[in-house]
């Protein structure tokens, strides 16, 4: 299939999202083992176009949901400084984590996190713009079952949390959860 390549056994494709490149994966009926002869490439491309046409809508909607879920959880958990964040593991330094936070979210929000263990929703939205996300398209012969999942990952600054939003092509989110 054009524009798709097989990486680690999965059909993947890089697409430009709002301000960075993300990975799109193609599944067929929930499986990553795809028989290309059975897939209607035109339908797959139409699905890709439908997602990319509304990328700002999906980006905002999914990030807002993740922000609501994560920030509420984070502030209830009485989180401690990010000794297990990816940046900390790379450098073994809380100072490095703080420097990167300052660069992305500014002094006031960084102080709230580092001194008061409090994360604002606005600060977390800024962080999500710098994080990985992925889209999985689940192709099905039955049009109603076709859907896609947007997954966002936060591990650089805090804990390893993944957010999934299962979307349909009518602009609705069927379900979402944080893992």
Secondary structure as GFF3:
##gff-version 3
##sequence-region A 1 179
A	DSSP	beta_strand	5	7	.	.	.	ID=ss1
A	DSSP	beta_strand	10	16	.	.	.	ID=ss2
A	DSSP	beta_strand	21	28	.	.	.	ID=ss3
A	DSSP	three_ten_helix	36	38	.	.	.	ID=ss4
A	DSSP	alpha_helix	41	53	.	.	.	ID=ss5
A	DSSP	alpha_helix	55	76	.	.	.	ID=ss6
A	DSSP	alpha_helix	86	91	.	.	.	ID=ss7
A	DSSP	alpha_helix	94	105	.	.	.	ID=ss8
A	DSSP	alpha_helix	107	116	.	.	.	ID=ss9
A	DSSP	alpha_helix	121	128	.	.	.	ID=ss10
A	DSSP	beta_strand	133	139	.	.	.	ID=ss11
A	DSSP	three_ten_helix	143	145	.	.	.	ID=ss12
A	DSSP	beta_strand	147	154	.	.	.	ID=ss13
A	DSSP	beta_strand	161	167	.	.	.	ID=ss14
A	DSSP	beta_strand	173	178	.	.	.	ID=ss15
###
